[in-house]
Amino acid sequence: MISEAELQEYLDEIRQEVCSRCVERPSGGPPCNSLGKPCGVEMHLPQLVEAVHQVHSGLITPYLDTNRQEICQRCPFLHGDFCPCPMDSLAVLVVQAIETVDERHARRDRGRKLAAGLPGRDRPDLEEILRAYEAAAGTWIGCDWPTVFGPGGLNLEGWTATEAEAYAVEVAREERMDWAAAAGWLAEVERKAEEAEAEAEQALRAANAGAWREAAGHAGRAWTLEFATGRPLRRQPATWQRLYEVLKAAELAHDDSETVAAAGFGTRAR
Protein backbone atom coordinates (compact mmCIF):
# COMPACT_ATOMS: atom_id res chain seq x y z
CA MET A 1 0.00 0.00 0.00
CA ILE A 2 1.49 3.33 -1.08
CA SER A 3 1.17 6.06 1.53
CA GLU A 4 -0.27 9.49 0.76
CA ALA A 5 3.14 11.09 1.31
CA GLU A 6 4.75 8.69 -1.17
CA LEU A 7 1.99 9.26 -3.72
CA GLN A 8 2.56 13.00 -3.43
CA GLU A 9 6.27 12.50 -4.08
CA TYR A 10 5.51 10.46 -7.21
CA LEU A 11 3.00 13.09 -8.34
CA ASP A 12 5.45 15.94 -7.78
CA GLU A 13 8.11 14.15 -9.84
CA ILE A 14 5.66 13.34 -12.64
CA ARG A 15 4.37 16.90 -12.76
CA GLN A 16 7.90 18.21 -13.06
CA GLU A 17 9.22 15.66 -15.55
CA VAL A 18 6.09 14.61 -17.49
CA CYS A 19 3.32 17.18 -17.19
CA SER A 20 5.75 19.98 -18.05
CA ARG A 21 6.16 18.34 -21.49
CA CYS A 22 2.54 17.32 -22.07
CA VAL A 23 1.09 19.05 -25.15
CA GLU A 24 -2.47 18.32 -23.97
CA ARG A 25 -2.03 20.18 -20.69
CA PRO A 26 -4.60 23.00 -20.48
CA SER A 27 -3.56 26.52 -19.58
CA GLY A 28 -3.06 26.72 -15.83
CA GLY A 29 -2.60 22.97 -15.41
CA PRO A 30 -1.71 20.77 -13.72
CA PRO A 31 -3.90 19.77 -12.00
CA CYS A 32 -5.93 19.25 -15.15
CA ASN A 33 -9.04 17.39 -13.96
CA SER A 34 -10.32 20.55 -12.29
CA LEU A 35 -9.87 22.42 -15.59
CA GLY A 36 -12.07 19.99 -17.51
CA LYS A 37 -9.26 17.88 -18.98
CA PRO A 38 -9.34 14.33 -17.52
CA CYS A 39 -5.80 13.07 -16.91
CA GLY A 40 -4.84 9.44 -16.46
CA VAL A 41 -2.12 10.38 -13.98
CA GLU A 42 -4.54 12.20 -11.72
CA MET A 43 -7.26 9.56 -12.12
CA HIS A 44 -5.13 6.42 -11.65
CA LEU A 45 -1.91 7.46 -9.90
CA PRO A 46 -1.74 4.61 -7.31
CA GLN A 47 -2.50 2.00 -9.98
CA LEU A 48 -0.02 3.63 -12.36
CA VAL A 49 2.78 3.44 -9.81
CA GLU A 50 1.94 -0.17 -8.95
CA ALA A 51 1.87 -1.12 -12.64
CA VAL A 52 5.35 0.32 -13.17
CA HIS A 53 6.59 -1.51 -10.07
CA GLN A 54 5.50 -4.83 -11.57
CA VAL A 55 7.94 -4.45 -14.47
CA HIS A 56 11.73 -4.25 -14.60
CA SER A 57 12.81 -3.90 -18.20
CA GLY A 58 15.04 -1.87 -20.45
CA LEU A 59 12.21 -1.78 -23.00
CA ILE A 60 9.05 0.33 -22.80
CA THR A 61 6.68 -2.28 -24.32
CA PRO A 62 6.36 -4.41 -21.15
CA TYR A 63 5.39 -1.29 -19.18
CA LEU A 64 2.74 -0.40 -21.75
CA ASP A 65 1.36 -3.94 -21.77
CA THR A 66 1.08 -4.03 -17.97
CA ASN A 67 -0.48 -0.58 -17.86
CA ARG A 68 -3.14 -1.55 -20.39
CA GLN A 69 -3.93 -4.74 -18.52
CA GLU A 70 -3.98 -3.26 -15.00
CA ILE A 71 -5.43 0.21 -15.67
CA CYS A 72 -6.96 0.58 -19.11
CA GLN A 73 -9.33 -2.38 -18.70
CA ARG A 74 -10.86 -0.71 -15.62
CA CYS A 75 -10.90 2.86 -16.89
CA PRO A 76 -14.35 4.42 -17.48
CA PHE A 77 -12.95 6.20 -20.55
CA LEU A 78 -11.97 2.93 -22.27
CA HIS A 79 -13.39 2.88 -25.82
CA GLY A 80 -14.55 6.47 -25.34
CA ASP A 81 -13.93 9.43 -27.63
CA PHE A 82 -10.53 10.12 -26.12
CA CYS A 83 -8.00 8.55 -23.79
CA PRO A 84 -6.86 10.77 -20.90
CA CYS A 85 -3.80 8.66 -20.08
CA PRO A 86 -0.32 9.89 -21.08
CA MET A 87 1.24 6.42 -20.88
CA ASP A 88 1.43 5.98 -24.65
CA SER A 89 2.74 9.37 -25.72
CA LEU A 90 4.82 10.05 -22.58
CA ALA A 91 5.37 6.51 -21.34
CA VAL A 92 9.15 6.72 -21.13
CA LEU A 93 9.02 9.89 -19.06
CA VAL A 94 6.35 8.49 -16.72
CA VAL A 95 8.36 5.33 -16.05
CA GLN A 96 11.58 7.31 -15.55
CA ALA A 97 9.87 9.69 -13.11
CA ILE A 98 8.52 6.83 -11.01
CA GLU A 99 11.83 4.98 -11.04
CA THR A 100 13.69 8.17 -10.06
CA VAL A 101 11.52 8.40 -6.94
CA ASP A 102 12.11 4.70 -6.29
CA GLU A 103 15.87 5.26 -6.43
CA ARG A 104 15.57 8.07 -3.88
CA HIS A 105 13.47 5.81 -1.66
CA ALA A 106 16.02 2.99 -1.93
CA ARG A 107 18.90 5.24 -0.89
CA ARG A 108 16.84 6.82 1.88
CA ASP A 109 15.84 3.40 3.23
CA ARG A 110 19.42 2.19 3.09
CA GLY A 111 20.51 5.26 5.05
CA ARG A 112 17.81 4.77 7.69
CA LYS A 113 18.72 1.10 8.11
CA LEU A 114 22.37 2.03 8.54
CA ALA A 115 21.48 4.64 11.16
CA ALA A 116 19.07 2.32 12.97
CA GLY A 117 21.66 -0.46 13.12
CA LEU A 118 24.42 1.57 14.76
CA PRO A 119 25.29 0.17 18.19
CA GLY A 120 25.89 3.70 19.51
CA ARG A 121 22.70 5.19 18.12
CA ASP A 122 21.38 6.24 21.56
CA ARG A 123 24.53 8.12 22.55
CA PRO A 124 23.88 11.85 23.11
CA ASP A 125 26.91 12.85 21.04
CA LEU A 126 25.41 11.12 17.98
CA GLU A 127 21.93 12.62 18.22
CA GLU A 128 22.47 15.70 16.06
CA ILE A 129 24.74 13.79 13.67
CA LEU A 130 22.05 11.17 13.09
CA ARG A 131 19.45 13.85 12.46
CA ALA A 132 21.67 15.52 9.86
CA TYR A 133 22.46 12.24 8.14
CA GLU A 134 18.88 10.92 8.06
CA ALA A 135 17.58 14.24 6.72
CA ALA A 136 20.07 14.11 3.83
CA ALA A 137 20.24 10.41 2.91
CA GLY A 138 18.70 9.68 -0.47
CA THR A 139 17.73 13.24 -1.30
CA TRP A 140 20.31 13.85 -4.05
CA ILE A 141 20.80 11.37 -6.89
CA GLY A 142 21.44 13.59 -9.92
CA CYS A 143 20.81 16.98 -11.52
CA ASP A 144 17.87 18.48 -9.64
CA TRP A 145 18.54 22.15 -10.29
CA PRO A 146 18.05 24.45 -13.32
CA THR A 147 20.96 24.62 -15.76
CA VAL A 148 21.95 26.54 -18.86
CA PHE A 149 24.17 23.87 -20.35
CA GLY A 150 26.26 24.16 -23.49
CA PRO A 151 25.77 26.35 -26.57
CA GLY A 152 22.08 25.44 -26.66
CA GLY A 153 21.50 26.57 -23.07
CA LEU A 154 19.92 23.23 -22.10
CA ASN A 155 17.96 23.03 -18.87
CA LEU A 156 18.87 19.56 -17.56
CA GLU A 157 16.92 19.72 -14.33
CA GLY A 158 15.40 16.30 -13.71
CA TRP A 159 17.19 14.64 -16.64
CA THR A 160 19.29 11.53 -16.17
CA ALA A 161 22.34 10.57 -18.20
CA THR A 162 20.40 7.64 -19.70
CA GLU A 163 17.55 9.92 -20.79
CA ALA A 164 19.91 12.47 -22.33
CA GLU A 165 21.86 9.75 -24.14
CA ALA A 166 18.64 8.33 -25.61
CA TYR A 167 17.41 11.80 -26.57
CA ALA A 168 20.68 12.58 -28.33
CA VAL A 169 19.82 9.89 -30.88
CA GLU A 170 16.41 11.42 -31.62
CA VAL A 171 17.24 15.12 -32.04
CA ALA A 172 18.44 16.91 -35.14
CA ARG A 173 22.12 16.58 -36.00
CA GLU A 174 22.96 20.14 -34.95
CA GLU A 175 21.66 19.42 -31.42
CA ARG A 176 23.19 15.97 -31.10
CA MET A 177 26.58 17.09 -29.81
CA ASP A 178 24.95 19.24 -27.13
CA TRP A 179 22.89 16.32 -25.83
CA ALA A 180 25.81 13.89 -26.01
CA ALA A 181 27.86 16.31 -23.91
CA ALA A 182 24.91 16.73 -21.57
CA ALA A 183 24.71 12.96 -21.09
CA GLY A 184 28.38 12.88 -20.12
CA TRP A 185 27.96 15.74 -17.66
CA LEU A 186 24.84 14.19 -16.11
CA ALA A 187 26.67 10.88 -15.68
CA GLU A 188 29.40 12.75 -13.80
CA VAL A 189 26.83 14.43 -11.54
CA GLU A 190 25.20 11.07 -10.81
CA ARG A 191 28.60 9.53 -10.04
CA LYS A 192 29.44 12.34 -7.62
CA ALA A 193 26.04 11.97 -5.93
CA GLU A 194 26.63 8.25 -5.43
CA GLU A 195 30.18 8.79 -4.15
CA ALA A 196 28.98 11.54 -1.79
CA GLU A 197 26.34 9.18 -0.35
CA ALA A 198 29.03 6.54 0.22
CA GLU A 199 31.31 9.08 1.93
CA ALA A 200 28.44 10.14 4.21
CA GLU A 201 27.83 6.51 5.18
CA GLN A 202 31.52 6.15 6.04
CA ALA A 203 31.33 9.37 8.06
CA LEU A 204 28.47 7.98 10.13
CA ARG A 205 30.26 4.69 10.78
CA ALA A 206 33.43 6.53 11.81
CA ALA A 207 31.48 8.80 14.18
CA ASN A 208 29.86 5.76 15.75
CA ALA A 209 33.34 4.37 16.37
CA GLY A 210 34.49 7.65 17.92
CA ALA A 211 36.91 8.37 15.06
CA TRP A 212 35.90 12.02 14.84
CA ARG A 213 38.66 13.27 12.57
CA GLU A 214 38.02 10.46 10.11
CA ALA A 215 34.26 11.11 10.29
CA ALA A 216 34.70 14.82 9.55
CA GLY A 217 37.04 13.94 6.67
CA HIS A 218 34.48 11.68 5.02
CA ALA A 219 31.70 14.24 5.52
CA GLY A 220 33.96 16.95 4.09
CA ARG A 221 34.55 14.86 0.99
CA ALA A 222 30.77 14.31 0.60
CA TRP A 223 30.23 18.06 0.80
CA THR A 224 33.12 18.76 -1.59
CA LEU A 225 31.73 16.33 -4.18
CA GLU A 226 28.37 18.07 -4.04
CA PHE A 227 29.89 21.54 -4.18
CA ALA A 228 32.02 20.56 -7.19
CA THR A 229 28.88 20.07 -9.29
CA GLY A 230 27.70 23.63 -8.57
CA ARG A 231 24.50 22.28 -7.02
CA PRO A 232 24.65 24.19 -3.70
CA LEU A 233 24.88 27.50 -5.57
CA ARG A 234 21.56 26.87 -7.31
CA ARG A 235 19.59 24.64 -4.94
CA GLN A 236 19.15 25.15 -1.22
CA PRO A 237 19.42 23.66 1.25
CA ALA A 238 22.48 21.67 0.24
CA THR A 239 22.44 17.96 1.01
CA TRP A 240 25.69 17.22 2.83
CA GLN A 241 26.76 20.60 4.20
CA ARG A 242 24.93 20.18 7.52
CA LEU A 243 26.43 16.75 8.18
CA TYR A 244 29.90 18.14 7.57
CA GLU A 245 29.26 21.08 9.89
CA VAL A 246 28.06 18.97 12.81
CA LEU A 247 30.86 16.42 12.40
CA LYS A 248 33.51 19.14 12.12
CA ALA A 249 32.14 20.69 15.32
CA ALA A 250 32.22 17.27 16.99
CA GLU A 251 35.82 16.76 15.88
CA LEU A 252 36.87 20.12 17.31
CA ALA A 253 34.98 19.52 20.54
CA HIS A 254 36.63 16.15 21.08
CA ASP A 255 40.06 17.57 20.20
CA ASP A 256 39.53 20.34 22.78
CA SER A 257 38.43 17.79 25.38
CA GLU A 258 41.51 15.68 24.76
CA THR A 259 43.74 18.77 24.98
CA VAL A 260 42.21 19.79 28.30
CA ALA A 261 42.50 16.25 29.65
CA ALA A 262 46.12 16.02 28.58
CA ALA A 263 46.91 19.38 30.17
CA GLY A 264 45.23 18.31 33.43
CA PHE A 265 47.17 15.07 33.48
CA GLY A 266 50.42 16.95 32.96
CA THR A 267 49.69 19.26 35.89
CA ARG A 268 48.97 16.36 38.22
CA ALA A 269 52.15 14.67 37.11
CA ARG A 270 54.19 17.62 38.28
ZISULZI-V904532 format. One record per backbone hydrogen bond with DSSP energy under -0.5 kcal/mol. CO is the residue of the C=O (numbers start at 1). NH is the residue of the N-H. E is the energy in kcal/mol with one decimal. If there is no record, write none. Layout:
CO,NH,E  CO,NH,E
//
This chain:
3,7,-2.5  4,8,-2.3  5,9,-1.7  6,10,-2.4  7,11,-2.8  8,12,-2.7  9,13,-2.1  10,14,-2.6  11,15,-2.8  12,16,-1.8  13,17,-2.8  14,18,-3.2  14,19,-2.1  15,20,-0.9  18,21,-2.1  19,22,-1.5  21,23,-0.6  22,25,-1.1  26,29,-2.3  32,35,-1.4  32,37,-2.2  33,36,-1.8  36,38,-0.6  39,43,-2.3  40,44,-2.5  41,45,-0.7  44,48,-2.8  45,49,-2.6  46,50,-2.2  47,51,-2.5  48,52,-2.0  49,53,-2.1  50,54,-1.0  51,54,-0.5  52,55,-1.5  60,63,-0.5  60,64,-2.0  61,65,-2.7  62,66,-2.2  63,67,-2.5  64,68,-2.5  65,69,-1.9  66,70,-3.0  67,71,-2.6  67,72,-1.5  68,73,-1.3  71,74,-1.5  71,75,-0.6  72,75,-1.3  75,78,-1.8  77,80,-2.4  82,84,-0.5  84,40,-3.1  85,88,-0.5  86,90,-3.0  88,91,-0.5  90,94,-2.4  91,95,-2.6  92,96,-2.4  93,97,-2.4  94,98,-2.2  95,99,-2.6  96,100,-1.9  97,101,-1.8  98,102,-2.1  99,103,-1.9  100,104,-1.9  101,105,-2.6  102,106,-2.6  103,107,-2.2  104,108,-2.6  105,109,-3.0  106,110,-2.2  107,111,-2.2  108,112,-2.4  109,113,-2.5  110,114,-2.2  111,115,-2.4  112,116,-2.8  113,117,-1.7  115,118,-1.1  118,121,-1.5  120,123,-2.2  123,126,-1.6  123,127,-0.5  124,127,-1.0  126,130,-3.0  127,131,-1.9  128,132,-2.2  129,133,-2.4  130,134,-2.9  131,135,-2.0  132,136,-1.0  133,136,-0.6  133,137,-2.5  136,139,-2.2  142,144,-0.9  143,158,-2.7  149,154,-2.8  150,153,-1.8  154,149,-2.8  154,156,-0.8  156,159,-2.1  159,143,-0.5  160,164,-2.4  161,165,-2.4  162,166,-2.3  163,167,-2.6  164,168,-1.9  165,169,-0.7  166,169,-0.8  166,170,-0.7  167,170,-0.8  167,171,-1.7  172,175,-1.6  172,176,-1.0  173,176,-0.6  173,177,-0.7  175,179,-2.0  176,180,-2.4  177,181,-2.4  178,182,-2.2  179,183,-2.3  180,184,-1.7  181,185,-2.3  182,186,-2.9  183,187,-2.1  184,188,-1.6  185,189,-2.1  186,190,-2.6  187,191,-2.2  188,192,-2.4  189,193,-2.3  190,194,-2.1  191,195,-2.6  192,196,-2.6  193,197,-2.0  194,198,-2.0  195,199,-2.4  196,200,-2.3  197,201,-2.0  198,202,-2.1  199,203,-2.2  200,204,-2.1  201,205,-2.2  202,206,-2.5  203,207,-2.3  204,208,-2.2  205,209,-1.4  206,211,-2.6  207,210,-1.3  210,212,-1.5  211,215,-2.5  212,216,-2.6  213,217,-2.0  214,218,-2.4  215,219,-2.4  216,220,-2.4  217,221,-1.9  218,222,-2.1  219,223,-2.4  220,224,-2.4  221,225,-2.5  222,226,-1.8  223,227,-2.6  224,228,-2.3  225,229,-0.6  226,229,-1.1  226,231,-0.9  227,230,-1.4  230,233,-1.0  230,234,-0.6  231,234,-1.8  231,235,-2.0  240,244,-1.9  241,245,-2.5  242,246,-2.4  243,247,-2.1  244,248,-2.7  245,249,-2.1  246,250,-1.9  247,251,-2.5  248,252,-2.4  249,253,-2.4  250,254,-2.4  251,255,-2.4  252,256,-2.5  253,257,-2.1  254,258,-2.3  255,259,-2.2  256,260,-2.6  257,261,-2.5  258,262,-2.5  259,263,-2.4  260,264,-2.5  261,265,-2.3  262,266,-2.1  263,267,-1.9  264,268,-2.1  265,269,-1.9  266,270,-1.3
//
